[in-house]
Amino acid sequence: MRPPTPTDAAALALTALAATLTDERRADRFLALSGLGPDELRRIAGDPSLLAALLRFLEAHEPDLLAVAAEIGCAPQALVRARQALEEEE
């Protein structure tokens, strides 16, 4: 399997962000840990640093990683590879 391109990684991470924000518990936890408010989050949603941070957040709690991966129809490892690609872009 080829590594994701930065564009692929960002698209996957944006999908994971949307899935994270649709779950109230996960969304509240992510916003609390990141210190972001909803307006700031909307403003920087496509930033590779934010997207990598979101994927690190999911990786730090395996049940969330597995749930989001299942919800968006990808393997958890794809989210890890996306985070790595985004971190290389930073």
CNS distance restraints for C-alpha pairs under 8 A (distance, minus, plus):
assign (resid   3 and name CA) (resid  81 and name CA) 6.95 0.50 0.50
assign (resid   3 and name CA) (resid  85 and name CA) 7.74 0.50 0.50
assign (resid   4 and name CA) (resid   8 and name CA) 5.57 0.50 0.50
assign (resid   4 and name CA) (resid   9 and name CA) 5.69 0.50 0.50
assign (resid   4 and name CA) (resid  81 and name CA) 6.91 0.50 0.50
assign (resid   4 and name CA) (resid  82 and name CA) 6.26 0.50 0.50
assign (resid   4 and name CA) (resid  85 and name CA) 6.59 0.50 0.50
assign (resid   5 and name CA) (resid   9 and name CA) 6.04 0.50 0.50
assign (resid   5 and name CA) (resid  85 and name CA) 6.89 0.50 0.50
assign (resid   6 and name CA) (resid  10 and name CA) 6.02 0.50 0.50
assign (resid   6 and name CA) (resid  82 and name CA) 7.86 0.50 0.50
assign (resid   6 and name CA) (resid  85 and name CA) 5.96 0.50 0.50
assign (resid   6 and name CA) (resid  86 and name CA) 6.13 0.50 0.50
assign (resid   6 and name CA) (resid  89 and name CA) 6.95 0.50 0.50
assign (resid   7 and name CA) (resid  11 and name CA) 6.16 0.50 0.50
assign (resid   8 and name CA) (resid  12 and name CA) 6.16 0.50 0.50
assign (resid   8 and name CA) (resid  82 and name CA) 7.63 0.50 0.50
assign (resid   9 and name CA) (resid  13 and name CA) 6.03 0.50 0.50
assign (resid   9 and name CA) (resid  81 and name CA) 7.76 0.50 0.50
assign (resid   9 and name CA) (resid  82 and name CA) 4.35 0.50 0.50
assign (resid   9 and name CA) (resid  83 and name CA) 7.10 0.50 0.50
assign (resid   9 and name CA) (resid  85 and name CA) 6.39 0.50 0.50
assign (resid   9 and name CA) (resid  86 and name CA) 6.45 0.50 0.50
assign (resid  10 and name CA) (resid  14 and name CA) 6.00 0.50 0.50
assign (resid  10 and name CA) (resid  46 and name CA) 7.32 0.50 0.50
assign (resid  10 and name CA) (resid  48 and name CA) 6.87 0.50 0.50
assign (resid  10 and name CA) (resid  51 and name CA) 6.97 0.50 0.50
assign (resid  10 and name CA) (resid  82 and name CA) 7.30 0.50 0.50
assign (resid  10 and name CA) (resid  86 and name CA) 7.05 0.50 0.50
assign (resid  11 and name CA) (resid  15 and name CA) 6.28 0.50 0.50
assign (resid  12 and name CA) (resid  16 and name CA) 6.24 0.50 0.50
assign (resid  12 and name CA) (resid  79 and name CA) 7.29 0.50 0.50
assign (resid  12 and name CA) (resid  82 and name CA) 7.09 0.50 0.50
assign (resid  13 and name CA) (resid  17 and name CA) 6.03 0.50 0.50
assign (resid  13 and name CA) (resid  51 and name CA) 5.70 0.50 0.50
assign (resid  13 and name CA) (resid  52 and name CA) 7.58 0.50 0.50
assign (resid  13 and name CA) (resid  54 and name CA) 7.68 0.50 0.50
assign (resid  13 and name CA) (resid  55 and name CA) 6.92 0.50 0.50
assign (resid  13 and name CA) (resid  79 and name CA) 7.21 0.50 0.50
assign (resid  13 and name CA) (resid  82 and name CA) 6.96 0.50 0.50
assign (resid  13 and name CA) (resid  83 and name CA) 7.77 0.50 0.50
assign (resid  14 and name CA) (resid  18 and name CA) 6.25 0.50 0.50
assign (resid  14 and name CA) (resid  45 and name CA) 7.53 0.50 0.50
assign (resid  14 and name CA) (resid  46 and name CA) 7.13 0.50 0.50
assign (resid  14 and name CA) (resid  51 and name CA) 6.95 0.50 0.50
assign (resid  15 and name CA) (resid  19 and name CA) 6.31 0.50 0.50
assign (resid  15 and name CA) (resid  72 and name CA) 7.01 0.50 0.50
assign (resid  16 and name CA) (resid  20 and name CA) 6.01 0.50 0.50
assign (resid  16 and name CA) (resid  55 and name CA) 7.80 0.50 0.50
assign (resid  16 and name CA) (resid  68 and name CA) 6.34 0.50 0.50
assign (resid  16 and name CA) (resid  69 and name CA) 7.57 0.50 0.50
assign (resid  16 and name CA) (resid  72 and name CA) 6.96 0.50 0.50
assign (resid  17 and name CA) (resid  21 and name CA) 6.15 0.50 0.50
assign (resid  17 and name CA) (resid  51 and name CA) 7.54 0.50 0.50
assign (resid  17 and name CA) (resid  54 and name CA) 6.90 0.50 0.50
assign (resid  18 and name CA) (resid  22 and name CA) 6.32 0.50 0.50
assign (resid  19 and name CA) (resid  23 and name CA) 6.91 0.50 0.50
assign (resid  19 and name CA) (resid  68 and name CA) 6.22 0.50 0.50
assign (resid  19 and name CA) (resid  71 and name CA) 7.11 0.50 0.50
assign (resid  19 and name CA) (resid  72 and name CA) 7.22 0.50 0.50
assign (resid  20 and name CA) (resid  26 and name CA) 5.85 0.50 0.50
assign (resid  20 and name CA) (resid  27 and name CA) 5.71 0.50 0.50
assign (resid  20 and name CA) (resid  68 and name CA) 6.81 0.50 0.50
assign (resid  21 and name CA) (resid  26 and name CA) 6.81 0.50 0.50
assign (resid  21 and name CA) (resid  27 and name CA) 4.57 0.50 0.50
assign (resid  22 and name CA) (resid  27 and name CA) 7.01 0.50 0.50
assign (resid  23 and name CA) (resid  27 and name CA) 5.89 0.50 0.50
assign (resid  24 and name CA) (resid  28 and name CA) 5.95 0.50 0.50
assign (resid  25 and name CA) (resid  29 and name CA) 6.19 0.50 0.50
assign (resid  26 and name CA) (resid  30 and name CA) 6.05 0.50 0.50
assign (resid  26 and name CA) (resid  64 and name CA) 7.61 0.50 0.50
assign (resid  27 and name CA) (resid  31 and name CA) 6.07 0.50 0.50
assign (resid  28 and name CA) (resid  32 and name CA) 6.00 0.50 0.50
assign (resid  29 and name CA) (resid  33 and name CA) 6.03 0.50 0.50
assign (resid  30 and name CA) (resid  34 and name CA) 5.89 0.50 0.50
assign (resid  30 and name CA) (resid  54 and name CA) 7.60 0.50 0.50
assign (resid  30 and name CA) (resid  57 and name CA) 7.19 0.50 0.50
assign (resid  31 and name CA) (resid  35 and name CA) 5.72 0.50 0.50
assign (resid  31 and name CA) (resid  36 and name CA) 5.36 0.50 0.50
assign (resid  31 and name CA) (resid  37 and name CA) 6.56 0.50 0.50
assign (resid  31 and name CA) (resid  38 and name CA) 7.92 0.50 0.50
assign (resid  32 and name CA) (resid  36 and name CA) 7.12 0.50 0.50
assign (resid  36 and name CA) (resid  40 and name CA) 6.11 0.50 0.50
assign (resid  36 and name CA) (resid  41 and name CA) 6.06 0.50 0.50
assign (resid  37 and name CA) (resid  41 and name CA) 6.06 0.50 0.50
assign (resid  38 and name CA) (resid  42 and name CA) 6.21 0.50 0.50
assign (resid  39 and name CA) (resid  43 and name CA) 6.32 0.50 0.50
assign (resid  40 and name CA) (resid  44 and name CA) 6.30 0.50 0.50
assign (resid  41 and name CA) (resid  45 and name CA) 5.52 0.50 0.50
assign (resid  44 and name CA) (resid  50 and name CA) 7.23 0.50 0.50
assign (resid  45 and name CA) (resid  50 and name CA) 6.80 0.50 0.50
assign (resid  45 and name CA) (resid  51 and name CA) 7.26 0.50 0.50
assign (resid  46 and name CA) (resid  50 and name CA) 7.40 0.50 0.50
assign (resid  46 and name CA) (resid  51 and name CA) 6.94 0.50 0.50
assign (resid  47 and name CA) (resid  51 and name CA) 6.28 0.50 0.50
assign (resid  48 and name CA) (resid  52 and name CA) 6.00 0.50 0.50
assign (resid  48 and name CA) (resid  86 and name CA) 5.62 0.50 0.50
assign (resid  48 and name CA) (resid  87 and name CA) 7.40 0.50 0.50
assign (resid  48 and name CA) (resid  89 and name CA) 7.14 0.50 0.50
assign (resid  48 and name CA) (resid  90 and name CA) 6.44 0.50 0.50
assign (resid  49 and name CA) (resid  53 and name CA) 6.10 0.50 0.50
assign (resid  49 and name CA) (resid  86 and name CA) 7.22 0.50 0.50
assign (resid  49 and name CA) (resid  87 and name CA) 7.11 0.50 0.50
assign (resid  49 and name CA) (resid  90 and name CA) 6.27 0.50 0.50
assign (resid  50 and name CA) (resid  54 and name CA) 6.15 0.50 0.50
assign (resid  51 and name CA) (resid  55 and name CA) 6.36 0.50 0.50
assign (resid  51 and name CA) (resid  83 and name CA) 7.54 0.50 0.50
assign (resid  51 and name CA) (resid  86 and name CA) 7.40 0.50 0.50
assign (resid  52 and name CA) (resid  56 and name CA) 6.18 0.50 0.50
assign (resid  52 and name CA) (resid  82 and name CA) 7.85 0.50 0.50
assign (resid  52 and name CA) (resid  83 and name CA) 4.91 0.50 0.50
assign (resid  52 and name CA) (resid  84 and name CA) 7.69 0.50 0.50
assign (resid  52 and name CA) (resid  86 and name CA) 5.75 0.50 0.50
assign (resid  52 and name CA) (resid  87 and name CA) 6.25 0.50 0.50
assign (resid  53 and name CA) (resid  57 and name CA) 6.08 0.50 0.50
assign (resid  54 and name CA) (resid  58 and name CA) 6.37 0.50 0.50
assign (resid  55 and name CA) (resid  59 and name CA) 6.12 0.50 0.50
assign (resid  55 and name CA) (resid  79 and name CA) 6.65 0.50 0.50
assign (resid  55 and name CA) (resid  80 and name CA) 7.10 0.50 0.50
assign (resid  55 and name CA) (resid  83 and name CA) 5.83 0.50 0.50
assign (resid  56 and name CA) (resid  60 and name CA) 6.11 0.50 0.50
assign (resid  56 and name CA) (resid  83 and name CA) 7.12 0.50 0.50
assign (resid  57 and name CA) (resid  61 and name CA) 7.00 0.50 0.50
assign (resid  58 and name CA) (resid  62 and name CA) 6.79 0.50 0.50
assign (resid  58 and name CA) (resid  64 and name CA) 5.57 0.50 0.50
assign (resid  58 and name CA) (resid  65 and name CA) 4.69 0.50 0.50
assign (resid  59 and name CA) (resid  64 and name CA) 7.64 0.50 0.50
assign (resid  59 and name CA) (resid  65 and name CA) 5.57 0.50 0.50
assign (resid  59 and name CA) (resid  80 and name CA) 7.40 0.50 0.50
assign (resid  60 and name CA) (resid  65 and name CA) 8.00 0.50 0.50
assign (resid  61 and name CA) (resid  65 and name CA) 6.44 0.50 0.50
assign (resid  62 and name CA) (resid  66 and name CA) 6.03 0.50 0.50
assign (resid  63 and name CA) (resid  67 and name CA) 6.00 0.50 0.50
assign (resid  64 and name CA) (resid  68 and name CA) 5.98 0.50 0.50
assign (resid  65 and name CA) (resid  69 and name CA) 6.04 0.50 0.50
assign (resid  65 and name CA) (resid  76 and name CA) 6.36 0.50 0.50
assign (resid  66 and name CA) (resid  70 and name CA) 6.09 0.50 0.50
assign (resid  66 and name CA) (resid  76 and name CA) 6.03 0.50 0.50
assign (resid  67 and name CA) (resid  71 and name CA) 6.05 0.50 0.50
assign (resid  68 and name CA) (resid  72 and name CA) 6.15 0.50 0.50
assign (resid  69 and name CA) (resid  73 and name CA) 5.87 0.50 0.50
assign (resid  69 and name CA) (resid  74 and name CA) 5.11 0.50 0.50
assign (resid  69 and name CA) (resid  75 and name CA) 5.79 0.50 0.50
assign (resid  69 and name CA) (resid  76 and name CA) 5.30 0.50 0.50
assign (resid  69 and name CA) (resid  79 and name CA) 7.36 0.50 0.50
assign (resid  70 and name CA) (resid  74 and name CA) 6.23 0.50 0.50
assign (resid  70 and name CA) (resid  75 and name CA) 7.30 0.50 0.50
assign (resid  74 and name CA) (resid  78 and name CA) 6.53 0.50 0.50
assign (resid  74 and name CA) (resid  79 and name CA) 7.84 0.50 0.50
assign (resid  75 and name CA) (resid  79 and name CA) 7.17 0.50 0.50
assign (resid  76 and name CA) (resid  80 and name CA) 6.64 0.50 0.50
assign (resid  77 and name CA) (resid  81 and name CA) 6.15 0.50 0.50
assign (resid  78 and name CA) (resid  82 and name CA) 6.05 0.50 0.50
assign (resid  79 and name CA) (resid  83 and name CA) 6.22 0.50 0.50
assign (resid  80 and name CA) (resid  84 and name CA) 6.36 0.50 0.50
assign (resid  81 and name CA) (resid  85 and name CA) 6.22 0.50 0.50
assign (resid  82 and name CA) (resid  86 and name CA) 6.15 0.50 0.50
assign (resid  83 and name CA) (resid  87 and name CA) 6.11 0.50 0.50
assign (resid  84 and name CA) (resid  88 and name CA) 6.32 0.50 0.50
assign (resid  85 and name CA) (resid  89 and name CA) 6.47 0.50 0.50
assign (resid  86 and name CA) (resid  90 and name CA) 6.46 0.50 0.50
